[in-house]
Structure formats: structure tokens, C-alpha cells
Amino acid sequence: MDEVPEGAVMPKAKVAKPRDSTSILITRNGSKGPEVLLAHRIPTLRAFADFWALPGGGIRGHDTEAAASIKGLEQIEDDWPAVYAAILRETAEEVGLAIDDGKIERVPMALRHAIIEDSNAWIEAVENGVIPASPRGITHIGTRTTPPFAPLRFKNRFMHVHLNDGAPDPELLDIGSEFDELLWIHPADAVKVWKSGNMLTAPPIVTLLRDVAHALEVNDDDIHAAMASMASEPKSGEHRIELAPKIECVPLRTATLPPATHTNCFILGEQGGDRLIIDPAARTPEELAYLQRRIHGIEEDGGNIIATIFTHRHQDHIGDLSKIAEMYTAPIWATLETLLALPDSKENRVLEEGDIISLNGPSGVMEWTVYVTPGHCPGHICLASDRYLVSGDLAVMVGTILIPSSDGDMDAYIDSLERMRALNSEILFPAHGPFTHRPEKLLDRYIKHRSGRHERVLEAVASGLCSIEEIANHAYSDTPDAHPMLKVDQTLSHLSSHVAAGRIRRENGKWVQNLHF
């Protein structure tokens, strides 16, 4: 935590405990082969808006109670009865299908709305024979857990049910649905659309679709055989975290600024092609082993690591270089300010504003442009493609970015934010926490917040406040619970930038505004 002032004690951050959830992969036999059902989340949702997803949701306390009323669940052990009850309820509510032993029935729209209002309405309908509910025909085909960088995490069980010929079609809620479109598509085609960059979907869905497409390929497009093979050994545990086409994330536990607990190492480039490793921050044996497994995956794919890039010199971004050098051989590319903090090597390359890095891959060339974005740290860089922005410590979705008074520059930081905002990238990948597919909202918020604070510091000096404590209290009057040492240090950063710009000066131990400003 290089950006934290000396002596400041920060709270210990904890990785969020995953909550239980479940989703259902619904399949059917289409005119050109097996198809899976994807649902498009409406643009106004707070989380994963505009993403393609599967029906499903969280497993609630009453799902355990409801399971006692469903025939066939009484013999199932552990927490699985609640999983089945939850997916039966969610399928009825979200797409209007009641799953029975060997057949599917439609759920009346009025009942679906009643279930939304009170989930007990579902179990009452089942107990009274209004709609059926049976776990037979539903299989477990995999489990995925949200990466540890997320503030809200889920352990999600993926279930499967197949709609035989004559089954009713899934149907959106007429009012109040979190979805606005349903799509039937072959899983291999879905992966192709995602790889083209024209479909947003969460990493677990990407890996699931890949697994289903592979199972169909080796089973001659026989959906029953494919699902049986996946159900026989449901995949769980570690897997590639593909945040977008040609962008893999390797979250590494580091001593970083809370509430973050990890630094996102990114692997850029296409499988089987040129790859860049961004910010491999692994230091502990566990994190080094995790990074090694991902490097091994690149080697298995026939990839070629052409360089390691560090976005800046802070220690939560730079791992144990001697250990990492044992994993793979590649030069280090960074700005001069960053390279001066690293072991010297004649193979190292100084990155400068406007440098273009070309990554060759099986499907073509992907280009990344280097943008020098100081403020948080001298020599900090961002990498931008025509669609994506790897932003380092420019901005984060959870927590904040500190501008240390020791070597930060608030004016330069605000300028860096504005320059990256002007790129209009489609997705921003920060060094800590989750990514965002709405970079403009995040960067606009940062620009407004930091510019406003910068102005309040200047206002404080203009009003006659001259001690650092008085100025800090005025500037942070909207944030009374701000960490006292961080508040003072950030205020010093604002003041230093104002001095450098000639707006104020230090005189007899006091901060004074220059009259020509």
C-alpha cells in the first residue's frame, strides 16, 4: 500500500463469503441441432445490465422448508433439497415453466406474479396440485464461484432440464421481469458471438457454454448424451476467468488498499497466440502457484508470452520477480519511472505515450495503445484497445483511488481521468475489484468527485482557512467518517497541485491564495 501515508492503520479487508445460488440451463432440439436458452437482462438493472444470463437466483431460507413438500427430495442429502426447490421456484417465476417428472407445464401469469409477491404462493400451488414440481429430469452439470475480487459473491450450482417436443415455450413476465428478451441458440454459436464481442455475459456463463459446446461436439450433437457426460462429473473449482474475448483475469491476493483484497493480473491475447501478462503481483506460495497454473495453461494452448507489463511501480502490482522468472521468460515493459524501481535488464523496454502493442492470434491481430496516465503514481499507464481499457489504478468500482502527497499529482490525475473518459471504451478492467461495462459512468463520477474536492480545497484557502486541518475539514465536510490521516494526506495532494499550478502558495507556514487566480 505505497499510497497510504506512513503511520496510517488501515482496516483489514476480508474476502466476501459466497452466497448460495442456482441457475438452470434449459435446452431443446432446434431445427439445426440442440439449443440453449439465454435471457437478456434489462438495461436498468444495477448489476449485469445488458448481460445475457440464465434463469435462476439466490437460494433462500424458505427453500429448505419448501423442499419438504416436494416429492422426491426427501432422500436427497446435504443442502441439495433447497437447491432443487429454488430452481423449481425460479423456473416457474422467471420463465413460466413448471417442471414435472418427464413433462413441462405452463405456469399461469397471475400465479407467477403471486410468487414474486410471496414465495409461499409457489409451494401452496404445488401442495394444492395447481402446478407440478419434481426434481426428476433436472441434473447438476457444474458449479462456479464468483472470483474473490467481487464484493458480492455466489456459489452457483448450474442445473439442466431438457424440453421435449410439445413442451410449452418459456415466456417472459408481462410486467416486472428482469429480462426483456429470450434467445434460443446453439452453445457453439453463442461462444462465437461472445468471441466477436457482440454478447455480454458473465465469466461463469462463458465457461459453461464452452463446456456444453465441447460435450455436444464429442457426442455428435446428442444433447442427452452430452448432458449425461457433464452430469457424471460436474465441473467446479478453479477455471479460466474470461472477462471478455482475449482478456483473462487472474486475481492475486496482495497487501492492497481495503476494501480490495486482490490485484487483478490480466492475460491479454488470444489462446494459441501472443500474450501479455499485466501486473503479475504474486508473492506468496499460494498465489505464485495459482499464477503458475495459468501460465501453464498458456503453454498448453500454444501461446507465446511476449512481455510482462507493469502499470506502475506500487508493490501491490509487482510480484516476486525472481520466482516469476522461473515460470516463463519474457522482457519487462513499463515506463521509465516504473523500470527504475525494478531490476535492470537490457531486454527491458521503456513504454511511452502512444506506443502500439500488436498481439497476433489465430483470428487476427489485436492492438493495444499505451497511455501514460500519471497522478496516482508517476509513470502510471493504461492500455486501450478499440473497445476495452485496462486501467490499472486509475479508477475502481469498489473503494477509492488515493493520490499520495509524496509523489502524486491531483491535476495530472484529473487530466488522466478526462483523457481516458474521452476514449469511450466499452468495458473498463481495473486493477482491483470487478470490471464495468459502463466506463463512462464510473469515470464521470470520478471526474466530478475529484474536481469538486479540488475546488473545495481552493475555496477553503480563498476563504481564509490556512491550516491543513481546517482546509481538510472544509473539503471533506460531506464525508465526516473519512479516515483522518487519509483525509489530511489527500488534502495535501490537492494543495500541492494547486501550488504547482500557481493558484496558491505557502507563506509563513500558511496556505494563501494567489490574487491573480
Secondary structure, DSSP 4 states (H G I P E B T S, - for coil): -TTSPTTPPPPPP-PPPPEEEEEEEEEEEETTEEEEEEEEEPTT-SSSTT-EE-SEEEPPHHHHHHHTTSTT-TT--TTHHHHHHHHHHHHHHHH-EEE-SS-EEEPPHHHHHHHHH-THHHHHHHHTTSS----TT-EEEEEEE--TT-SS-EEEEEEEEEE-TTPPPP---SSS-SEEEEEEE-HHHHHHHHHTT---B-HHHHHHHHHHHHHHHHTTT-HHHHHHHHHHS-B-S---EEEETTEEEEEEE-S-STT--EEEEEEES-TTSEEEEE-----SHHHHHHHHHHHHHHHHTT-EEEEEE-S---TTT---HHHHHHH----EEE-HHHHTTS---TT-EE--TT-EEEEEETTEEEEEEEEE--SSSTT-EEEE-SSEEEEETS--SSS-----TTT--HHHHHHHHHHHHTT--SEEEESSS--BS-HHHHHHHHHHHHHHHHHHHHHHHHTT--SHHHHHHHHTTT-TTS-HHHHHHHHHHHHHHHHHTTSEEEETTEEEE-TT-
